[in-house]
Amino acid sequence: MARRVKAATGGSPSAFIQLVQLNRARQLLENSRLSVAQVAVQVGYGDATALRRLMRKVMGATPRQFRPSIGGKSRS
């Protein structure tokens, strides 16, 4: 399985799973009113700090930056 995932994605299975979790977290942040802690638990992280750290490292943005702004526009 690891070879197939690497061939398809260029990374390890754990890196692929992490990317899926982070993308789901981004969707939840953009489209729900769940807290960052609630989003972290929903996507499989133990706490909000771990999610914040990974989002900043992998996606280059904090969870807050994925929330829609007051004017109704979201980050593109």
PDB file of N, CA, C and O in Angstrom, chain B, residues numbered from 101:
ATOM      1  N   MET B 101       0.827  -1.184   0.000  1.00  0.00           N
ATOM      2  CA  MET B 101       0.000   0.000   0.000  1.00  0.00           C
ATOM      3  C   MET B 101       0.881   1.262   0.000  1.00  0.00           C
ATOM      4  O   MET B 101       0.592   2.218  -0.720  1.00  0.00           O
ATOM      5  N   ALA B 102       1.923   1.264   0.782  1.00  0.00           N
ATOM      6  CA  ALA B 102       2.777   2.448   0.875  1.00  0.00           C
ATOM      7  C   ALA B 102       3.351   2.819  -0.486  1.00  0.00           C
ATOM      8  O   ALA B 102       3.428   4.000  -0.824  1.00  0.00           O
ATOM      9  N   ARG B 103       3.754   1.825  -1.266  1.00  0.00           N
ATOM     10  CA  ARG B 103       4.304   2.111  -2.600  1.00  0.00           C
ATOM     11  C   ARG B 103       3.246   2.726  -3.512  1.00  0.00           C
ATOM     12  O   ARG B 103       3.542   3.645  -4.276  1.00  0.00           O
ATOM     13  N   ARG B 104       2.028   2.230  -3.436  1.00  0.00           N
ATOM     14  CA  ARG B 104       0.957   2.768  -4.286  1.00  0.00           C
ATOM     15  C   ARG B 104       0.599   4.202  -3.893  1.00  0.00           C
ATOM     16  O   ARG B 104       0.381   5.053  -4.755  1.00  0.00           O
ATOM     17  N   VAL B 105       0.540   4.459  -2.601  1.00  0.00           N
ATOM     18  CA  VAL B 105       0.248   5.821  -2.141  1.00  0.00           C
ATOM     19  C   VAL B 105       1.369   6.759  -2.571  1.00  0.00           C
ATOM     20  O   VAL B 105       1.107   7.866  -3.040  1.00  0.00           O
ATOM     21  N   LYS B 106       2.621   6.320  -2.412  1.00  0.00           N
ATOM     22  CA  LYS B 106       3.749   7.155  -2.809  1.00  0.00           C
ATOM     23  C   LYS B 106       3.728   7.431  -4.308  1.00  0.00           C
ATOM     24  O   LYS B 106       4.005   8.551  -4.740  1.00  0.00           O
ATOM     25  N   ALA B 107       3.400   6.420  -5.098  1.00  0.00           N
ATOM     26  CA  ALA B 107       3.331   6.600  -6.549  1.00  0.00           C
ATOM     27  C   ALA B 107       2.219   7.570  -6.936  1.00  0.00           C
ATOM     28  O   ALA B 107       2.377   8.367  -7.860  1.00  0.00           O
ATOM     29  N   ALA B 108       1.105   7.500  -6.231  1.00  0.00           N
ATOM     30  CA  ALA B 108      -0.040   8.350  -6.563  1.00  0.00           C
ATOM     31  C   ALA B 108       0.085   9.769  -6.027  1.00  0.00           C
ATOM     32  O   ALA B 108      -0.371  10.715  -6.668  1.00  0.00           O
ATOM     33  N   THR B 109       0.701   9.926  -4.855  1.00  0.00           N
ATOM     34  CA  THR B 109       0.715  11.239  -4.211  1.00  0.00           C
ATOM     35  C   THR B 109       2.101  11.842  -4.072  1.00  0.00           C
ATOM     36  O   THR B 109       2.241  13.042  -3.832  1.00  0.00           O
ATOM     37  N   GLY B 110       3.124  11.015  -4.222  1.00  0.00           N
ATOM     38  CA  GLY B 110       4.485  11.506  -4.036  1.00  0.00           C
ATOM     39  C   GLY B 110       4.926  11.540  -2.583  1.00  0.00           C
ATOM     40  O   GLY B 110       6.039  11.970  -2.280  1.00  0.00           O
ATOM     41  N   GLY B 111       4.061  11.090  -1.684  1.00  0.00           N
ATOM     42  CA  GLY B 111       4.400  11.115  -0.262  1.00  0.00           C
ATOM     43  C   GLY B 111       4.017   9.831   0.431  1.00  0.00           C
ATOM     44  O   GLY B 111       3.508   8.900  -0.194  1.00  0.00           O
ATOM     45  N   SER B 112       4.262   9.787   1.713  1.00  0.00           N
ATOM     46  CA  SER B 112       3.945   8.608   2.508  1.00  0.00           C
ATOM     47  C   SER B 112       2.445   8.550   2.813  1.00  0.00           C
ATOM     48  O   SER B 112       1.745   9.556   2.698  1.00  0.00           O
ATOM     49  N   PRO B 113       1.957   7.369   3.200  1.00  0.00           N
ATOM     50  CA  PRO B 113       0.544   7.279   3.594  1.00  0.00           C
ATOM     51  C   PRO B 113       0.195   8.222   4.744  1.00  0.00           C
ATOM     52  O   PRO B 113      -0.881   8.819   4.750  1.00  0.00           O
ATOM     53  N   SER B 114       1.098   8.360   5.716  1.00  0.00           N
ATOM     54  CA  SER B 114       0.794   9.257   6.839  1.00  0.00           C
ATOM     55  C   SER B 114       0.730  10.716   6.394  1.00  0.00           C
ATOM     56  O   SER B 114      -0.092  11.479   6.901  1.00  0.00           O
ATOM     57  N   ALA B 115       1.586  11.110   5.456  1.00  0.00           N
ATOM     58  CA  ALA B 115       1.531  12.482   4.929  1.00  0.00           C
ATOM     59  C   ALA B 115       0.237  12.713   4.163  1.00  0.00           C
ATOM     60  O   ALA B 115      -0.345  13.795   4.236  1.00  0.00           O
ATOM     61  N   PHE B 116      -0.213  11.706   3.435  1.00  0.00           N
ATOM     62  CA  PHE B 116      -1.476  11.819   2.699  1.00  0.00           C
ATOM     63  C   PHE B 116      -2.647  11.957   3.664  1.00  0.00           C
ATOM     64  O   PHE B 116      -3.522  12.801   3.469  1.00  0.00           O
ATOM     65  N   ILE B 117      -2.661  11.126   4.706  1.00  0.00           N
ATOM     66  CA  ILE B 117      -3.735  11.195   5.703  1.00  0.00           C
ATOM     67  C   ILE B 117      -3.741  12.559   6.376  1.00  0.00           C
ATOM     68  O   ILE B 117      -4.802  13.147   6.586  1.00  0.00           O
ATOM     69  N   GLN B 118      -2.555  13.065   6.714  1.00  0.00           N
ATOM     70  CA  GLN B 118      -2.455  14.378   7.339  1.00  0.00           C
ATOM     71  C   GLN B 118      -3.020  15.458   6.426  1.00  0.00           C
ATOM     72  O   GLN B 118      -3.725  16.351   6.895  1.00  0.00           O
ATOM     73  N   LEU B 119      -2.726  15.391   5.146  1.00  0.00           N
ATOM     74  CA  LEU B 119      -3.243  16.378   4.200  1.00  0.00           C
ATOM     75  C   LEU B 119      -4.762  16.306   4.096  1.00  0.00           C
ATOM     76  O   LEU B 119      -5.432  17.336   4.022  1.00  0.00           O
ATOM     77  N   VAL B 120      -5.302  15.097   4.089  1.00  0.00           N
ATOM     78  CA  VAL B 120      -6.759  14.929   4.062  1.00  0.00           C
ATOM     79  C   VAL B 120      -7.373  15.533   5.321  1.00  0.00           C
ATOM     80  O   VAL B 120      -8.386  16.228   5.242  1.00  0.00           O
ATOM     81  N   GLN B 121      -6.770  15.275   6.478  1.00  0.00           N
ATOM     82  CA  GLN B 121      -7.280  15.832   7.735  1.00  0.00           C
ATOM     83  C   GLN B 121      -7.234  17.360   7.712  1.00  0.00           C
ATOM     84  O   GLN B 121      -8.188  18.017   8.129  1.00  0.00           O
ATOM     85  N   LEU B 122      -6.140  17.918   7.231  1.00  0.00           N
ATOM     86  CA  LEU B 122      -6.006  19.380   7.210  1.00  0.00           C
ATOM     87  C   LEU B 122      -6.984  20.017   6.229  1.00  0.00           C
ATOM     88  O   LEU B 122      -7.529  21.086   6.506  1.00  0.00           O
ATOM     89  N   ASN B 123      -7.208  19.381   5.099  1.00  0.00           N
ATOM     90  CA  ASN B 123      -8.185  19.916   4.145  1.00  0.00           C
ATOM     91  C   ASN B 123      -9.596  19.853   4.714  1.00  0.00           C
ATOM     92  O   ASN B 123     -10.390  20.769   4.503  1.00  0.00           O
ATOM     93  N   ARG B 124      -9.916  18.782   5.433  1.00  0.00           N
ATOM     94  CA  ARG B 124     -11.230  18.688   6.074  1.00  0.00           C
ATOM     95  C   ARG B 124     -11.360  19.752   7.161  1.00  0.00           C
ATOM     96  O   ARG B 124     -12.418  20.366   7.306  1.00  0.00           O
ATOM     97  N   ALA B 125     -10.309  19.968   7.912  1.00  0.00           N
ATOM     98  CA  ALA B 125     -10.328  21.011   8.938  1.00  0.00           C
ATOM     99  C   ALA B 125     -10.569  22.377   8.295  1.00  0.00           C
ATOM    100  O   ALA B 125     -11.352  23.178   8.805  1.00  0.00           O
ATOM    101  N   ARG B 126      -9.897  22.637   7.178  1.00  0.00           N
ATOM    102  CA  ARG B 126     -10.095  23.904   6.462  1.00  0.00           C
ATOM    103  C   ARG B 126     -11.556  24.062   6.054  1.00  0.00           C
ATOM    104  O   ARG B 126     -12.136  25.136   6.220  1.00  0.00           O
ATOM    105  N   GLN B 127     -12.157  22.990   5.519  1.00  0.00           N
ATOM    106  CA  GLN B 127     -13.562  23.048   5.120  1.00  0.00           C
ATOM    107  C   GLN B 127     -14.468  23.341   6.311  1.00  0.00           C
ATOM    108  O   GLN B 127     -15.384  24.158   6.216  1.00  0.00           O
ATOM    109  N   LEU B 128     -14.209  22.676   7.424  1.00  0.00           N
ATOM    110  CA  LEU B 128     -15.030  22.908   8.612  1.00  0.00           C
ATOM    111  C   LEU B 128     -14.871  24.337   9.125  1.00  0.00           C
ATOM    112  O   LEU B 128     -15.848  24.957   9.545  1.00  0.00           O
ATOM    113  N   LEU B 129     -13.664  24.854   9.094  1.00  0.00           N
ATOM    114  CA  LEU B 129     -13.442  26.226   9.545  1.00  0.00           C
ATOM    115  C   LEU B 129     -14.143  27.230   8.640  1.00  0.00           C
ATOM    116  O   LEU B 129     -14.685  28.226   9.118  1.00  0.00           O
ATOM    117  N   GLU B 130     -14.135  26.973   7.346  1.00  0.00           N
ATOM    118  CA  GLU B 130     -14.770  27.884   6.391  1.00  0.00           C
ATOM    119  C   GLU B 130     -16.290  27.817   6.432  1.00  0.00           C
ATOM    120  O   GLU B 130     -16.961  28.815   6.168  1.00  0.00           O
ATOM    121  N   ASN B 131     -16.840  26.650   6.761  1.00  0.00           N
ATOM    122  CA  ASN B 131     -18.278  26.444   6.582  1.00  0.00           C
ATOM    123  C   ASN B 131     -19.063  26.131   7.847  1.00  0.00           C
ATOM    124  O   ASN B 131     -20.251  25.818   7.765  1.00  0.00           O
ATOM    125  N   SER B 132     -18.433  26.206   9.011  1.00  0.00           N
ATOM    126  CA  SER B 132     -19.173  25.925  10.242  1.00  0.00           C
ATOM    127  C   SER B 132     -18.785  26.944  11.311  1.00  0.00           C
ATOM    128  O   SER B 132     -17.886  27.766  11.131  1.00  0.00           O
ATOM    129  N   ARG B 133     -19.482  26.856  12.399  1.00  0.00           N
ATOM    130  CA  ARG B 133     -19.173  27.727  13.539  1.00  0.00           C
ATOM    131  C   ARG B 133     -18.482  26.958  14.653  1.00  0.00           C
ATOM    132  O   ARG B 133     -18.408  27.431  15.787  1.00  0.00           O
ATOM    133  N   LEU B 134     -17.974  25.772  14.332  1.00  0.00           N
ATOM    134  CA  LEU B 134     -17.265  24.985  15.335  1.00  0.00           C
ATOM    135  C   LEU B 134     -16.006  25.718  15.776  1.00  0.00           C
ATOM    136  O   LEU B 134     -15.372  26.419  14.987  1.00  0.00           O
ATOM    137  N   SER B 135     -15.652  25.549  17.043  1.00  0.00           N
ATOM    138  CA  SER B 135     -14.409  26.140  17.533  1.00  0.00           C
ATOM    139  C   SER B 135     -13.232  25.369  16.936  1.00  0.00           C
ATOM    140  O   SER B 135     -13.402  24.269  16.411  1.00  0.00           O
ATOM    141  N   VAL B 136     -12.054  25.952  17.020  1.00  0.00           N
ATOM    142  CA  VAL B 136     -10.858  25.284  16.515  1.00  0.00           C
ATOM    143  C   VAL B 136     -10.641  23.972  17.276  1.00  0.00           C
ATOM    144  O   VAL B 136     -10.236  22.973  16.683  1.00  0.00           O
ATOM    145  N   ALA B 137     -10.904  23.971  18.563  1.00  0.00           N
ATOM    146  CA  ALA B 137     -10.765  22.742  19.361  1.00  0.00           C
ATOM    147  C   ALA B 137     -11.740  21.668  18.880  1.00  0.00           C
ATOM    148  O   ALA B 137     -11.367  20.499  18.784  1.00  0.00           O
ATOM    149  N   GLN B 138     -12.973  22.045  18.579  1.00  0.00           N
ATOM    150  CA  GLN B 138     -13.954  21.095  18.083  1.00  0.00           C
ATOM    151  C   GLN B 138     -13.559  20.558  16.712  1.00  0.00           C
ATOM    152  O   GLN B 138     -13.716  19.368  16.441  1.00  0.00           O
ATOM    153  N   VAL B 139     -13.051  21.423  15.857  1.00  0.00           N
ATOM    154  CA  VAL B 139     -12.588  21.001  14.540  1.00  0.00           C
ATOM    155  C   VAL B 139     -11.424  20.026  14.694  1.00  0.00           C
ATOM    156  O   VAL B 139     -11.376  19.003  14.010  1.00  0.00           O
ATOM    157  N   ALA B 140     -10.499  20.334  15.578  1.00  0.00           N
ATOM    158  CA  ALA B 140      -9.338  19.463  15.798  1.00  0.00           C
ATOM    159  C   ALA B 140      -9.786  18.053  16.173  1.00  0.00           C
ATOM    160  O   ALA B 140      -9.275  17.070  15.635  1.00  0.00           O
ATOM    161  N   VAL B 141     -10.731  17.957  17.088  1.00  0.00           N
ATOM    162  CA  VAL B 141     -11.222  16.645  17.514  1.00  0.00           C
ATOM    163  C   VAL B 141     -11.934  15.948  16.354  1.00  0.00           C
ATOM    164  O   VAL B 141     -11.758  14.746  16.156  1.00  0.00           O
ATOM    165  N   GLN B 142     -12.720  16.677  15.603  1.00  0.00           N
ATOM    166  CA  GLN B 142     -13.469  16.072  14.488  1.00  0.00           C
ATOM    167  C   GLN B 142     -12.560  15.490  13.413  1.00  0.00           C
ATOM    168  O   GLN B 142     -12.907  14.487  12.789  1.00  0.00           O
ATOM    169  N   VAL B 143     -11.415  16.099  13.192  1.00  0.00           N
ATOM    170  CA  VAL B 143     -10.524  15.601  12.140  1.00  0.00           C
ATOM    171  C   VAL B 143      -9.442  14.678  12.676  1.00  0.00           C
ATOM    172  O   VAL B 143      -8.607  14.197  11.910  1.00  0.00           O
ATOM    173  N   GLY B 144      -9.442  14.421  13.989  1.00  0.00           N
ATOM    174  CA  GLY B 144      -8.544  13.422  14.543  1.00  0.00           C
ATOM    175  C   GLY B 144      -7.319  13.917  15.278  1.00  0.00           C
ATOM    176  O   GLY B 144      -6.389  13.144  15.509  1.00  0.00           O
ATOM    177  N   TYR B 145      -7.292  15.187  15.652  1.00  0.00           N
ATOM    178  CA  TYR B 145      -6.170  15.705  16.442  1.00  0.00           C
ATOM    179  C   TYR B 145      -6.609  15.841  17.888  1.00  0.00           C
ATOM    180  O   TYR B 145      -7.775  16.119  18.166  1.00  0.00           O
ATOM    181  N   GLY B 146      -5.685  15.650  18.798  1.00  0.00           N
ATOM    182  CA  GLY B 146      -5.995  15.668  20.218  1.00  0.00           C
ATOM    183  C   GLY B 146      -6.311  17.038  20.772  1.00  0.00           C
ATOM    184  O   GLY B 146      -7.058  17.163  21.742  1.00  0.00           O
ATOM    185  N   ASP B 147      -5.749  18.065  20.164  1.00  0.00           N
ATOM    186  CA  ASP B 147      -6.003  19.411  20.676  1.00  0.00           C
ATOM    187  C   ASP B 147      -5.822  20.455  19.580  1.00  0.00           C
ATOM    188  O   ASP B 147      -5.280  20.185  18.508  1.00  0.00           O
ATOM    189  N   ALA B 148      -6.292  21.644  19.889  1.00  0.00           N
ATOM    190  CA  ALA B 148      -6.260  22.743  18.920  1.00  0.00           C
ATOM    191  C   ALA B 148      -4.837  23.197  18.625  1.00  0.00           C
ATOM    192  O   ALA B 148      -4.550  23.647  17.515  1.00  0.00           O
ATOM    193  N   THR B 149      -3.946  23.086  19.600  1.00  0.00           N
ATOM    194  CA  THR B 149      -2.560  23.525  19.392  1.00  0.00           C
ATOM    195  C   THR B 149      -1.896  22.712  18.288  1.00  0.00           C
ATOM    196  O   THR B 149      -1.202  23.270  17.438  1.00  0.00           O
ATOM    197  N   ALA B 150      -2.105  21.403  18.295  1.00  0.00           N
ATOM    198  CA  ALA B 150      -1.525  20.550  17.245  1.00  0.00           C
ATOM    199  C   ALA B 150      -2.071  20.937  15.882  1.00  0.00           C
ATOM    200  O   ALA B 150      -1.322  21.010  14.908  1.00  0.00           O
ATOM    201  N   LEU B 151      -3.371  21.184  15.808  1.00  0.00           N
ATOM    202  CA  LEU B 151      -3.978  21.580  14.533  1.00  0.00           C
ATOM    203  C   LEU B 151      -3.433  22.924  14.064  1.00  0.00           C
ATOM    204  O   LEU B 151      -3.082  23.073  12.893  1.00  0.00           O
ATOM    205  N   ARG B 152      -3.359  23.895  14.958  1.00  0.00           N
ATOM    206  CA  ARG B 152      -2.826  25.212  14.586  1.00  0.00           C
ATOM    207  C   ARG B 152      -1.401  25.111  14.053  1.00  0.00           C
ATOM    208  O   ARG B 152      -1.070  25.703  13.025  1.00  0.00           O
ATOM    209  N   ARG B 153      -0.568  24.363  14.753  1.00  0.00           N
ATOM    210  CA  ARG B 153       0.834  24.216  14.380  1.00  0.00           C
ATOM    211  C   ARG B 153       0.966  23.584  12.986  1.00  0.00           C
ATOM    212  O   ARG B 153       1.733  24.062  12.151  1.00  0.00           O
ATOM    213  N   LEU B 154       0.211  22.507  12.746  1.00  0.00           N
ATOM    214  CA  LEU B 154       0.284  21.827  11.449  1.00  0.00           C
ATOM    215  C   LEU B 154      -0.280  22.681  10.321  1.00  0.00           C
ATOM    216  O   LEU B 154       0.285  22.708   9.228  1.00  0.00           O
ATOM    217  N   MET B 155      -1.383  23.374  10.567  1.00  0.00           N
ATOM    218  CA  MET B 155      -1.955  24.220   9.521  1.00  0.00           C
ATOM    219  C   MET B 155      -0.965  25.312   9.127  1.00  0.00           C
ATOM    220  O   MET B 155      -0.802  25.615   7.945  1.00  0.00           O
ATOM    221  N   ARG B 156      -0.317  25.891  10.111  1.00  0.00           N
ATOM    222  CA  ARG B 156       0.656  26.950   9.828  1.00  0.00           C
ATOM    223  C   ARG B 156       1.832  26.369   9.041  1.00  0.00           C
ATOM    224  O   ARG B 156       2.304  26.986   8.086  1.00  0.00           O
ATOM    225  N   LYS B 157       2.302  25.193   9.435  1.00  0.00           N
ATOM    226  CA  LYS B 157       3.461  24.575   8.785  1.00  0.00           C
ATOM    227  C   LYS B 157       3.134  24.089   7.368  1.00  0.00           C
ATOM    228  O   LYS B 157       3.881  24.368   6.430  1.00  0.00           O
ATOM    229  N   VAL B 158       2.039  23.374   7.213  1.00  0.00           N
ATOM    230  CA  VAL B 158       1.713  22.724   5.946  1.00  0.00           C
ATOM    231  C   VAL B 158       0.967  23.651   4.991  1.00  0.00           C
ATOM    232  O   VAL B 158       1.249  23.666   3.793  1.00  0.00           O
ATOM    233  N   MET B 159       0.015  24.424   5.515  1.00  0.00           N
ATOM    234  CA  MET B 159      -0.839  25.247   4.661  1.00  0.00           C
ATOM    235  C   MET B 159      -0.434  26.713   4.640  1.00  0.00           C
ATOM    236  O   MET B 159      -0.952  27.490   3.837  1.00  0.00           O
ATOM    237  N   GLY B 160       0.474  27.088   5.504  1.00  0.00           N
ATOM    238  CA  GLY B 160       0.946  28.455   5.513  1.00  0.00           C
ATOM    239  C   GLY B 160      -0.045  29.467   6.068  1.00  0.00           C
ATOM    240  O   GLY B 160       0.072  30.665   5.810  1.00  0.00           O
ATOM    241  N   ALA B 161      -1.016  28.986   6.827  1.00  0.00           N
ATOM    242  CA  ALA B 161      -2.026  29.888   7.392  1.00  0.00           C
ATOM    243  C   ALA B 161      -2.536  29.311   8.705  1.00  0.00           C
ATOM    244  O   ALA B 161      -2.512  28.099   8.917  1.00  0.00           O
ATOM    245  N   THR B 162      -2.993  30.185   9.571  1.00  0.00           N
ATOM    246  CA  THR B 162      -3.576  29.748  10.834  1.00  0.00           C
ATOM    247  C   THR B 162      -5.058  29.428  10.626  1.00  0.00           C
ATOM    248  O   THR B 162      -5.655  29.873   9.645  1.00  0.00           O
ATOM    249  N   PRO B 163      -5.648  28.668  11.534  1.00  0.00           N
ATOM    250  CA  PRO B 163      -7.081  28.375  11.404  1.00  0.00           C
ATOM    251  C   PRO B 163      -7.935  29.638  11.274  1.00  0.00           C
ATOM    252  O   PRO B 163      -8.912  29.653  10.525  1.00  0.00           O
ATOM    253  N   ARG B 164      -7.577  30.671  11.983  1.00  0.00           N
ATOM    254  CA  ARG B 164      -8.361  31.912  11.920  1.00  0.00           C
ATOM    255  C   ARG B 164      -8.415  32.481  10.503  1.00  0.00           C
ATOM    256  O   ARG B 164      -9.414  33.083  10.109  1.00  0.00           O
ATOM    257  N   GLN B 165      -7.351  32.290   9.748  1.00  0.00           N
ATOM    258  CA  GLN B 165      -7.308  32.822   8.389  1.00  0.00           C
ATOM    259  C   GLN B 165      -8.251  32.090   7.445  1.00  0.00           C
ATOM    260  O   GLN B 165      -8.526  32.582   6.350  1.00  0.00           O
ATOM    261  N   PHE B 166      -8.748  30.937   7.841  1.00  0.00           N
ATOM    262  CA  PHE B 166      -9.693  30.202   7.011  1.00  0.00           C
ATOM    263  C   PHE B 166     -11.139  30.511   7.350  1.00  0.00           C
ATOM    264  O   PHE B 166     -12.052  30.059   6.659  1.00  0.00           O
ATOM    265  N   ARG B 167     -11.351  31.275   8.402  1.00  0.00           N
ATOM    266  CA  ARG B 167     -12.711  31.673   8.758  1.00  0.00           C
ATOM    267  C   ARG B 167     -13.163  32.788   7.826  1.00  0.00           C
ATOM    268  O   ARG B 167     -12.363  33.641   7.442  1.00  0.00           O
ATOM    269  N   PRO B 168     -14.439  32.784   7.462  1.00  0.00           N
ATOM    270  CA  PRO B 168     -14.942  33.900   6.663  1.00  0.00           C
ATOM    271  C   PRO B 168     -14.798  35.209   7.444  1.00  0.00           C
ATOM    272  O   PRO B 168     -14.958  35.236   8.664  1.00  0.00           O
ATOM    273  N   SER B 169     -14.501  36.269   6.738  1.00  0.00           N
ATOM    274  CA  SER B 169     -14.354  37.567   7.403  1.00  0.00           C
ATOM    275  C   SER B 169     -15.727  38.123   7.731  1.00  0.00           C
ATOM    276  O   SER B 169     -16.748  37.589   7.297  1.00  0.00           O
ATOM    277  N   ILE B 170     -15.739  39.188   8.493  1.00  0.00           N
ATOM    278  CA  ILE B 170     -16.998  39.825   8.895  1.00  0.00           C
ATOM    279  C   ILE B 170     -17.798  40.244   7.680  1.00  0.00           C
ATOM    280  O   ILE B 170     -19.026  40.168   7.692  1.00  0.00           O
ATOM    281  N   GLY B 171     -17.126  40.683   6.638  1.00  0.00           N
ATOM    282  CA  GLY B 171     -17.817  41.139   5.432  1.00  0.00           C
ATOM    283  C   GLY B 171     -18.378  40.006   4.577  1.00  0.00           C
ATOM    284  O   GLY B 171     -19.020  40.253   3.556  1.00  0.00           O
ATOM    285  N   GLY B 172     -18.137  38.770   4.994  1.00  0.00           N
ATOM    286  CA  GLY B 172     -18.693  37.658   4.264  1.00  0.00           C
ATOM    287  C   GLY B 172     -17.767  37.035   3.232  1.00  0.00           C
ATOM    288  O   GLY B 172     -18.119  36.038   2.602  1.00  0.00           O
ATOM    289  N   LYS B 173     -16.598  37.610   3.057  1.00  0.00           N
ATOM    290  CA  LYS B 173     -15.658  37.052   2.101  1.00  0.00           C
ATOM    291  C   LYS B 173     -14.717  36.106   2.824  1.00  0.00           C
ATOM    292  O   LYS B 173     -14.253  36.394   3.927  1.00  0.00           O
ATOM    293  N   SER B 174     -14.439  34.966   2.189  1.00  0.00           N
ATOM    294  CA  SER B 174     -13.483  34.043   2.794  1.00  0.00           C
ATOM    295  C   SER B 174     -12.145  34.156   2.101  1.00  0.00           C
ATOM    296  O   SER B 174     -12.032  34.738   1.022  1.00  0.00           O
ATOM    297  N   ARG B 175     -11.137  33.594   2.734  1.00  0.00           N
ATOM    298  CA  ARG B 175      -9.787  33.602   2.177  1.00  0.00           C
ATOM    299  C   ARG B 175      -9.769  32.752   0.925  1.00  0.00           C
ATOM    300  O   ARG B 175     -10.306  31.645   0.930  1.00  0.00           O
ATOM    301  N   SER B 176      -9.155  33.246  -0.163  1.00  0.00           N
ATOM    302  CA  SER B 176      -9.116  32.482  -1.399  1.00  0.00           C
ATOM    303  C   SER B 176      -7.839  31.740  -1.546  1.00  0.00           C
ATOM    304  O   SER B 176      -7.642  31.041  -2.540  1.00  0.00           O
TER     305      SER B 176
END
